[in-house]
Amino acid sequence: MNRRSFALTPGQRGALSLLLAVGGFGLVLGLLVSPARAWTAYLINAFYFLSIALGALVVTALLYVTKAGWGVVVKRVTEGVTGYLPWGAASMLALIAGVNTLYPWTGPEAHEDPILLAKASYLNVPAFAIRMILVLGLWLLFARLLRNGSLAQDKDKDVRHTTRAVALSAGFLLVFALSFSVASFDWLMSLSPHWQSTIFGWYNLAGVAVSGVAITLLVTIHLRRTGALPEANESHLHDLGKLLFAMCTFWAYLWTSQYLLVWYANMPEETAYYIHRTEGGYRFLFWANLVVNWLVPFLALLPRSAKRNPAHLVRVSLLVLLGRWLDIYLQVTPNVLPEHPGIGLLELAGFVTFGAVFIQVVERSLLRAPLIARGDPYLSESLHHAQ
């Protein structure tokens, strides 16, 4: 069995490099011609692919904390996807160059707005940059510690690595819940600084979890099809399918909670956020967001057989990842571009640029280590997992 059978061919690498070059050129050209829209596309896609890597890290931590023995077979998959995290962090740091274009609290009108003046001690460029560096550094640290412990266990098979990973994962989940909420407030919610939501951070945390499970399913099924990970059986896919079903429903619960609270209170300073999204060009996408991210996955994953069908799970996972992109698009674009510009070449350029990097980085990360964690004490349970 060839564990490297999933590696990209020279032709595939060439195609991805071409997409990267064309997409990157499109973004640079967009910065010259339409900087507001180009930076919007940049933020959407940088945050989107970073969220996928963070989602994989969250799945890794959840598997450790819950002592889910069945998950050992997919542990190296989640670790591999998390390998994109340093690249994602670098892409977000580059966003600092575009803060004056994206965020209204950086403009001269902020000095005349009493609400923005009251928030000036928090919403300012130096504080924004410092918080970004701190949260990104925390996530990179936890990811590195978990990965190093996992690889070290392959060599010495010491169960203490698992004990430390459980404690580390518990700490990470707590720190991540707080730090990602801060990041969501800074990077997304402050695009509309007059609006606030107390569950906005949790809402985006749910989106991260959804994307993490979906990408784990996609990569696991791909490795299984290429013969690189035959240990992943239908029972593993079934458990991941159940997890995806649960996370989509959790996301929908938070989406509904946030929307209904604002709708019921009917306060002008809160409803403006939704008025921009439910009237005009964004209306169709706003309701499509709920359908794509919850209604279709919910119905598609209800049958037990659906969660054991690899082809079906691929379709649902791709739809969920598409929905996650749309969700971020709707959180960002209406704040910067009130008149809907459509989803066009600049958004596509951003997606293919970051997507080409993401695929190549994850592939190399997967190639750097065995796809099965041979030293994990729960490996036998995972290999014999059946339902």
Stockholm file with secondary structure:
# STOCKHOLM 1.0

chainA/1-387         MNRRSFALTPGQRGALSLLLAVGGFGLVLGLLVSPARAWTAYLINAFYFLSIALGALVVTALLYVTKAGWGVVVKRVTEGVTGYLPWGAASMLALIAGVNTLYPWTGPEAHEDPILLAKASYLNVPAFAIRMILVLGLWLLFARLLRNGSLAQDKDKDVRHTTRAVALSAGFLLVFALSFSVASFDWLMSLSPHWQSTIFGWYNLAGVAVSGVAITLLVTIHLRRTGALPEANESHLHDLGKLLFAMCTFWAYLWTSQYLLVWYANMPEETAYYIHRTEGGYRFLFWANLVVNWLVPFLALLPRSAKRNPAHLVRVSLLVLLGRWLDIYLQVTPNVLPEHPGIGLLELAGFVTFGAVFIQVVERSLLRAPLIARGDPYLSESLHHAQ
#=GR chainA/1-387 SS CCTTTTSCCHHHHHHHHHHHHHHHHHHHHHHHHCHHHHHHHHHHHHHHHHHHHHHHHHHHHHHHHTTCGGGHHHHHHHHHHHTTHHHHHHHHHGGGGGHHHHCGGGSGGGGTCHHHHHTTTTSSHHHHHHHHHHHHHHHHHHHHHHHHHHHHHHHHCCTHHHHHHHHHHHHHHHHHHHHHHHHHHHHTGGGSTTCCCTTHHHHHHHHHHHHHHHHHHHHHHHHHHHTSCTTCCHHHHHHHHHHHHHHHHHHHHHHHHHHHHHHHHCCHHHHHHHHHHHSGGGHHHHHHHHIIIIIHHHHHTCSTGGGGCHHHHHHHHHHHHHHHHHHHHHHHHHHHCSSCCCSCHHHHHHHHHHHHHHHHHHHHHHHTSCSSCTTCTTHHHHHTCCC
#=GC SS_cons         CCTTTTSCCHHHHHHHHHHHHHHHHHHHHHHHHCHHHHHHHHHHHHHHHHHHHHHHHHHHHHHHHTTCGGGHHHHHHHHHHHTTHHHHHHHHHGGGGGHHHHCGGGSGGGGTCHHHHHTTTTSSHHHHHHHHHHHHHHHHHHHHHHHHHHHHHHHHCCTHHHHHHHHHHHHHHHHHHHHHHHHHHHHTGGGSTTCCCTTHHHHHHHHHHHHHHHHHHHHHHHHHHHTSCTTCCHHHHHHHHHHHHHHHHHHHHHHHHHHHHHHHHCCHHHHHHHHHHHSGGGHHHHHHHHIIIIIHHHHHTCSTGGGGCHHHHHHHHHHHHHHHHHHHHHHHHHHHCSSCCCSCHHHHHHHHHHHHHHHHHHHHHHHTSCSSCTTCTTHHHHHTCCC
//
